[in-house]
Amino acid sequence: MSHPAVPPVDQPAEQAPRDGADAPWTVVVLTEEALGLIDAGNIAALHEDEDVHHVVVVPADTERNLLADVLDHLSLGELRAALEEVRAGRPDPERARVDAETALARSLEQLRALGLDAEGRTSGDDPVPVVRELLGALPGARELVVVTRPHAVEDTFHTDWASRARDTLGVPVLHLYAGTTRLG
């Protein structure tokens, strides 16, 4: 089955009719890192017996809050990772773009290895506008799955991507913690 192409990063999506009658079910997947086998399996299990098209978005995030990252690691008892965050500082924009493209390629590989129909794109620092664009442009796009590591600060204060999406996008949002079966 042919699916509408994902609009390129630098081009706005055209509005498509949203009647959904003949459109396949489309699930937008927003992830901050490459999907692992567990993550891909969780996504596959959501619509096992349905014809579903997956569109993955991976941001090239250079604006992460250093303090929030350190607190996230400390709240999980990850002292070494907290120290590494402090040493690393802000990511280089070019490095962030390359990392996002690599994570996207690996994510698509994991989903396709399970027989899922998947394509994707990267975004800038804030992926929510790109997700909004995709939900409006792709017929049958009716659901968002967000896959992140636990973020103590953002999750607690509901400033994480899943909470922002729930507040603004008007579609069901499922938040999964990367590498686990836990819901966020």
Secondary structure by P-SEA (a helix, b strand, c coil): ccccccccccccccccccccccccbbbbbbbcccccaaaaaaaaacccccbbbbbbbbbccccccaaaaaaaaaaacaaaaaaaaaaaccccaaaaaaaaaaaaaaaaaaaaaaccccccccccccaaaaaaaaaaccccccbbbbbbcccaaaaaacccaaaaaaaccccbbbbbcccccccc
